[in-house]
Amino acid sequence: MPFEIFENPLNYLKYQAGRDNVFMNIRRQIPDAVKIGHFDDSGEVVDEVVSRAEYLDRVQRVCAALGEQYEVRFFDHSDGFDASVLDELGEIRSLAIDSLARATNLAAVGRLPRLKHLRFGPAYAESARSLSEMGVERLESFTLAGSPSPALDLSPLGQAHSLRKLRLLGRGKNTAAIAGAASLTELAMHPSPKEPLDFVNAFQRLEVFKLVLGKKESIAEVGPLPALRDLSCTLVAMLEDLGDLQRFPRLRRLQLNDLKRIERIRLGPANVTLEHIRLYSVPAMQTIDGLSALPALKSLWAYDSRLDPGWPGLPRTVRHFHLVTKQVKGRKEHDAEVRAHGLVPAVHPEAEFFYK
């Protein structure tokens, strides 16, 4: 059987707490006799064999030493993941249960006394009440990495008053109930055309808002959000209207990717902190209202758009400017013209951020 060996948890103790995030992957149930080893050109090499109790104790020791920076990830598990093993791993602060077909006994997640960060994404879960069973109310960050059940109840997240980061990369029911988590600073989600987004207005501390996939036509119902710093929309198939983005006065970065219908962006002098606009594959985009009135803009980069603001339309603060066409022809000439105006024909290094 391939992948019989396990990592030695103690190897991670070389990382200094607070400096590096480290991830330990466990891809199958931990047996009574654990083969610890490594890979070389010949395949798997067994370095030592320890008892299951000894192996779990090593995981515990590393969790205690490294704290939140050490994520224990359970994935694959061809026979399904039995979460009851977590009753022996009470030192876990960061946990991932994803990329596997089935997870059972999820109430054991709820019994982890120090858990703060959870990524959850099996293909199937036992109950629509899985989030309640796992005690998500006490978390600081949560990622739903899939949709284990279309009826998955998201409402327990609304009771998570310490929650800072929430990524809903799958769908469930009672999405609007998460408005109770008013401490959120980062939200990523798949918007549904059937559900309004006005519940996001409850997140007055929100700094990062990311929409990924979905078929939402407009996000004009969101806002104002006084703390919003980063806004991105990626592959939201039907999106046409962002609304007037001046309702986000602290917006610093705007990132739009693979949006086929959107034709214009509305900005203006109230966007006093907007520094970067990055647009990728927005073939209908032809207008940025208020572009010349932006007082702090440093960069404008667009690939596959119909934008042509003209040199007089660019704020004097812009230093990076690049309009990249799908066709190679004409790119060199455009780059030369940009340089002739004293600008850099490239993406600004601070303009990009992870889209989900």
C-alpha positions as CSV (number, residue, x, y, z in Angstrom):
1,M,0.0,0.0,0.0
2,P,1.5,3.4,-1.0
3,F,1.7,6.3,1.5
4,E,2.1,4.0,4.6
5,I,4.7,6.3,6.2
6,F,3.8,9.2,8.4
7,E,5.7,12.5,8.9
8,N,7.6,12.9,12.2
9,P,5.8,15.7,14.0
10,L,8.9,16.6,15.9
11,N,10.6,17.8,12.7
12,Y,8.4,20.9,13.0
13,L,9.9,22.0,16.2
14,K,12.7,23.6,14.3
15,Y,10.3,26.4,13.3
16,Q,10.3,29.3,15.6
17,A,6.9,30.2,17.1
18,G,5.5,33.3,15.5
19,R,7.7,33.3,12.4
20,D,6.4,30.5,10.1
21,N,3.1,28.9,9.5
22,V,3.6,25.1,9.2
23,F,1.2,22.5,8.0
24,M,1.2,18.8,8.9
25,N,-0.7,16.5,6.6
26,I,-2.3,13.3,7.8
27,R,-3.8,11.4,4.9
28,R,-5.1,8.2,6.5
29,Q,-6.3,6.8,9.9
30,I,-3.4,6.5,12.4
31,P,-2.7,2.8,12.9
32,D,-1.7,1.1,16.1
33,A,1.9,0.9,14.8
34,V,3.0,4.1,13.0
35,K,5.7,3.9,10.5
36,I,7.6,7.2,10.5
37,G,9.8,7.9,7.5
38,H,10.7,9.8,4.3
39,F,10.8,9.5,0.6
40,D,13.8,9.0,-1.6
41,D,14.4,7.7,-5.2
42,S,13.4,4.2,-4.1
43,G,10.1,5.3,-2.6
44,E,9.0,5.2,1.0
45,V,11.7,4.7,3.6
46,V,10.8,3.8,7.2
47,D,13.0,5.4,9.8
48,E,11.3,4.2,12.9
49,V,8.1,2.6,14.1
50,V,6.3,4.0,17.1
51,S,3.0,3.3,18.9
52,R,-0.1,5.2,18.1
53,A,0.0,6.7,21.6
54,E,3.6,7.9,21.1
55,Y,2.7,9.4,17.7
56,L,-0.3,11.3,19.0
57,D,1.8,12.5,22.0
58,R,4.4,14.0,19.5
59,V,1.6,15.8,17.7
60,Q,0.4,17.2,21.0
61,R,3.9,18.4,21.9
62,V,4.3,20.3,18.7
63,C,0.8,21.8,18.9
64,A,1.6,23.0,22.4
65,A,5.0,24.4,21.4
66,L,3.9,26.2,18.1
67,G,0.3,27.1,18.9
68,E,-1.8,28.6,16.2
69,Q,0.9,28.6,13.6
70,Y,0.9,24.8,13.4
71,E,-2.1,23.5,11.4
72,V,-2.9,19.8,11.6
73,R,-4.7,18.7,8.4
74,F,-6.6,15.5,7.9
75,F,-7.3,14.8,4.2
76,D,-7.7,11.9,1.7
77,H,-8.7,9.1,4.2
78,S,-10.1,6.7,1.6
79,D,-12.2,5.0,4.2
80,G,-13.5,8.3,5.6
81,F,-12.2,10.4,8.5
82,D,-13.3,9.5,12.0
83,A,-13.0,12.7,14.0
84,S,-13.0,10.9,17.3
85,V,-9.2,10.8,17.1
86,L,-9.3,14.5,18.0
87,D,-10.3,13.5,21.6
88,E,-6.6,12.6,21.9
89,L,-5.3,15.8,20.4
90,G,-6.6,18.5,22.7
91,E,-3.7,20.9,22.1
92,I,-4.8,21.6,18.5
93,R,-5.4,25.3,17.8
94,S,-5.5,25.2,14.0
95,L,-7.3,22.3,12.2
96,A,-8.2,21.4,8.7
97,I,-10.6,18.6,7.6
98,D,-10.9,18.8,3.9
99,S,-10.3,17.1,0.5
100,L,-11.9,13.9,1.7
101,A,-15.1,12.0,0.9
102,R,-16.6,11.6,4.3
103,A,-16.2,12.8,7.9
104,T,-17.9,11.3,10.9
105,N,-18.1,11.9,14.7
106,L,-17.7,15.7,14.1
107,A,-18.8,16.4,17.6
108,A,-15.2,15.7,18.6
109,V,-14.2,18.9,16.9
110,G,-16.5,20.7,19.3
111,R,-14.7,19.2,22.2
112,L,-11.3,20.6,21.3
113,P,-10.7,23.0,24.1
114,R,-8.1,25.3,22.4
115,L,-9.3,25.3,18.8
116,K,-9.3,28.8,17.1
117,H,-9.0,28.2,13.4
118,L,-10.9,25.6,11.3
119,R,-11.0,24.7,7.6
120,F,-13.8,22.3,6.8
121,G,-14.6,20.7,3.5
122,P,-15.5,17.0,3.2
123,A,-17.6,16.0,0.3
124,Y,-20.2,14.6,2.8
125,A,-21.1,15.4,6.4
126,E,-23.4,13.5,8.6
127,S,-25.7,16.3,9.5
128,A,-26.9,19.8,8.4
129,R,-26.1,20.7,12.0
130,S,-22.4,19.9,11.5
131,L,-21.3,23.5,12.3
132,S,-23.2,23.5,15.5
133,E,-21.7,20.2,16.5
134,M,-18.2,21.5,15.8
135,G,-18.7,24.5,18.0
136,V,-17.9,27.1,15.4
137,E,-19.2,29.8,17.8
138,R,-15.8,30.0,19.6
139,L,-13.6,30.3,16.5
140,E,-11.5,33.3,15.3
141,S,-11.3,32.0,11.6
142,F,-13.4,29.6,9.7
143,T,-13.2,28.3,6.1
144,L,-16.0,26.3,4.5
145,A,-14.0,24.7,1.7
146,G,-16.9,22.9,0.0
147,S,-20.6,22.1,0.4
148,P,-20.9,18.8,2.3
149,S,-24.7,19.3,2.4
150,P,-26.9,21.7,0.5
151,A,-28.9,22.1,3.7
152,L,-25.8,22.9,5.9
153,D,-27.0,25.3,8.5
154,L,-24.7,28.4,8.6
155,S,-26.5,30.2,11.4
156,P,-24.1,29.0,14.2
157,L,-21.5,31.3,12.6
158,G,-23.7,34.3,13.6
159,Q,-23.0,33.4,17.2
160,A,-19.2,33.5,16.7
161,H,-18.6,36.9,18.3
162,S,-14.8,36.5,18.2
163,L,-14.8,35.5,14.5
164,R,-12.4,37.7,12.4
165,K,-12.0,35.8,9.1
166,L,-14.7,33.9,7.3
167,R,-14.4,32.2,4.0
168,L,-17.6,30.6,2.7
169,L,-16.3,28.8,-0.4
170,G,-19.4,26.5,-0.4
171,R,-23.0,27.1,0.2
172,G,-25.5,26.4,2.9
173,K,-28.7,27.8,4.3
174,N,-29.4,30.7,6.6
175,T,-26.5,32.7,5.2
176,A,-27.9,36.0,6.4
177,A,-27.7,34.8,10.0
178,I,-23.9,35.3,9.9
179,A,-24.7,39.0,10.3
180,G,-24.4,38.3,14.1
181,A,-20.6,37.9,13.7
182,A,-20.2,41.7,13.8
183,S,-16.4,41.4,14.6
184,L,-15.6,40.2,11.0
185,T,-12.7,41.9,9.3
186,E,-12.4,39.5,6.3
187,L,-15.2,37.8,4.3
188,A,-15.0,35.7,1.2
189,M,-18.1,34.1,-0.2
190,H,-19.9,32.6,-3.2
191,P,-22.8,35.0,-3.7
192,S,-26.2,33.5,-4.6
193,P,-28.6,35.3,-6.9
194,K,-31.4,34.2,-4.6
195,E,-30.0,35.8,-1.5
196,P,-29.6,39.5,-0.9
197,L,-26.2,40.7,0.3
198,D,-27.5,43.5,2.6
199,F,-26.6,41.4,5.7
200,V,-23.0,42.4,4.9
201,N,-23.8,45.9,6.1
202,A,-23.7,44.6,9.6
203,F,-19.9,44.1,9.3
204,Q,-18.8,47.7,10.0
205,R,-15.3,46.5,10.8
206,L,-14.9,44.6,7.6
207,E,-11.6,45.4,5.9
208,V,-11.5,42.7,3.2
209,F,-14.5,41.6,1.1
210,K,-14.1,39.0,-1.7
211,L,-16.8,37.6,-4.0
212,V,-15.9,34.4,-5.8
213,L,-18.0,32.6,-8.4
214,G,-21.8,32.8,-8.2
215,K,-24.3,34.6,-10.5
216,K,-25.0,37.8,-8.7
217,E,-25.9,40.8,-11.0
218,S,-25.2,43.6,-8.5
219,I,-23.5,44.3,-5.2
220,A,-25.0,47.8,-4.9
221,E,-27.0,46.7,-1.9
222,V,-23.7,46.4,0.1
223,G,-22.5,49.4,2.0
224,P,-21.4,51.8,3.1
225,L,-18.6,49.9,4.8
226,P,-16.3,52.5,6.5
227,A,-13.3,50.2,7.1
228,L,-13.3,48.3,3.8
229,R,-9.7,48.3,2.4
230,D,-9.7,45.5,-0.2
231,L,-12.5,44.5,-2.6
232,S,-12.3,41.8,-5.2
233,C,-14.8,40.1,-7.4
234,T,-13.7,37.0,-9.3
235,L,-15.7,34.8,-11.8
236,V,-19.1,36.3,-10.6
237,A,-20.7,35.3,-13.9
238,M,-23.6,37.8,-14.1
239,L,-22.1,40.8,-12.3
240,E,-22.9,44.1,-14.0
241,D,-23.1,46.7,-11.2
242,L,-20.8,47.4,-8.3
243,G,-22.6,50.6,-7.3
244,D,-20.9,53.8,-6.5
245,L,-17.6,52.7,-4.8
246,Q,-17.4,56.1,-3.1
247,R,-19.4,54.4,-0.3
248,F,-16.2,52.7,0.6
249,P,-14.1,55.8,1.6
250,R,-11.1,53.8,2.9
251,L,-10.9,51.4,-0.1
252,R,-7.2,50.9,-1.0
253,R,-7.2,48.1,-3.6
254,L,-9.8,47.1,-6.2
255,Q,-9.4,43.8,-8.0
256,L,-11.8,42.5,-10.7
257,N,-11.1,39.2,-12.4
258,D,-13.0,37.3,-15.2
259,L,-16.1,39.5,-15.2
260,K,-17.6,39.4,-18.7
261,R,-20.6,41.8,-18.3
262,I,-19.3,44.7,-16.3
263,E,-18.9,47.9,-18.4
264,R,-18.1,50.6,-15.9
265,I,-16.7,51.4,-12.5
266,R,-18.0,54.4,-10.5
267,L,-15.4,56.1,-8.4
268,G,-14.7,59.7,-7.3
269,P,-13.0,62.1,-4.9
270,A,-14.4,60.4,-1.9
271,N,-12.1,57.5,-2.6
272,V,-9.3,59.3,-0.9
273,T,-7.2,56.2,-0.1
274,L,-7.7,54.2,-3.4
275,E,-4.2,53.4,-4.6
276,H,-4.5,50.4,-6.9
277,I,-7.0,49.2,-9.6
278,R,-6.3,45.8,-11.1
279,L,-8.6,44.4,-13.8
280,Y,-8.2,41.0,-15.5
281,S,-10.4,39.7,-18.3
282,V,-13.1,42.4,-18.3
283,P,-13.8,42.6,-22.0
284,A,-16.9,44.8,-21.7
285,M,-15.1,47.4,-19.4
286,Q,-14.8,50.7,-21.1
287,T,-15.3,53.5,-18.5
288,I,-14.0,54.4,-15.0
289,D,-16.1,57.3,-13.8
290,G,-14.2,59.7,-11.6
291,L,-10.8,58.3,-12.5
292,S,-9.1,61.7,-12.9
293,A,-10.5,62.8,-9.5
294,L,-8.8,60.1,-7.5
295,P,-6.3,61.8,-5.2
296,A,-4.0,58.9,-4.2
297,L,-4.1,56.4,-7.2
298,K,-0.7,54.8,-7.8
299,S,-1.5,52.1,-10.4
300,L,-4.0,51.1,-13.0
301,W,-3.5,47.8,-14.8
302,A,-6.0,46.1,-17.1
303,Y,-5.9,43.0,-19.3
304,D,-8.5,42.4,-21.9
305,S,-10.6,45.5,-21.5
306,R,-11.9,48.4,-23.7
307,L,-10.4,51.0,-21.4
308,D,-8.6,54.0,-22.9
309,P,-8.7,56.8,-20.4
310,G,-6.3,59.0,-22.3
311,W,-3.2,60.5,-20.7
312,P,-5.1,63.6,-19.5
313,G,-7.5,61.4,-17.7
314,L,-4.8,59.8,-15.4
315,P,-4.2,61.3,-12.0
316,R,-0.8,62.8,-11.6
317,T,-0.1,60.3,-8.7
318,V,-0.1,57.3,-11.0
319,R,3.3,55.6,-11.4
320,H,2.3,52.2,-12.8
321,F,0.0,52.1,-15.9
322,H,-0.5,49.2,-18.2
323,L,-3.4,48.3,-20.6
324,V,-2.6,44.8,-21.9
325,T,-4.6,43.5,-24.9
326,K,-5.3,39.9,-25.7
327,Q,-3.5,40.4,-29.0
328,V,0.3,40.6,-28.9
329,K,0.4,43.1,-31.7
330,G,0.8,46.6,-30.4
331,R,2.0,45.7,-26.9
332,K,5.6,46.9,-27.5
333,E,4.4,50.2,-28.8
334,H,2.1,50.7,-25.8
335,D,4.9,49.9,-23.4
336,A,7.2,52.4,-25.1
337,E,4.5,55.1,-24.9
338,V,4.0,54.4,-21.2
339,R,7.7,54.7,-20.5
340,A,7.9,57.9,-22.5
341,H,5.4,59.4,-20.0
342,G,7.7,58.4,-17.2
343,L,5.5,55.5,-16.0
344,V,6.1,51.8,-15.4
345,P,4.2,49.4,-17.8
346,A,3.6,46.6,-15.2
347,V,1.4,45.6,-12.3
348,H,2.3,47.4,-9.1
349,P,3.8,44.9,-6.6
350,E,1.2,46.0,-4.0
351,A,-1.8,45.8,-6.3
352,E,-2.5,42.1,-6.1
353,F,-3.9,40.1,-3.2
354,F,-5.2,36.5,-3.0
355,Y,-8.7,36.3,-4.5
356,K,-10.3,34.0,-2.0
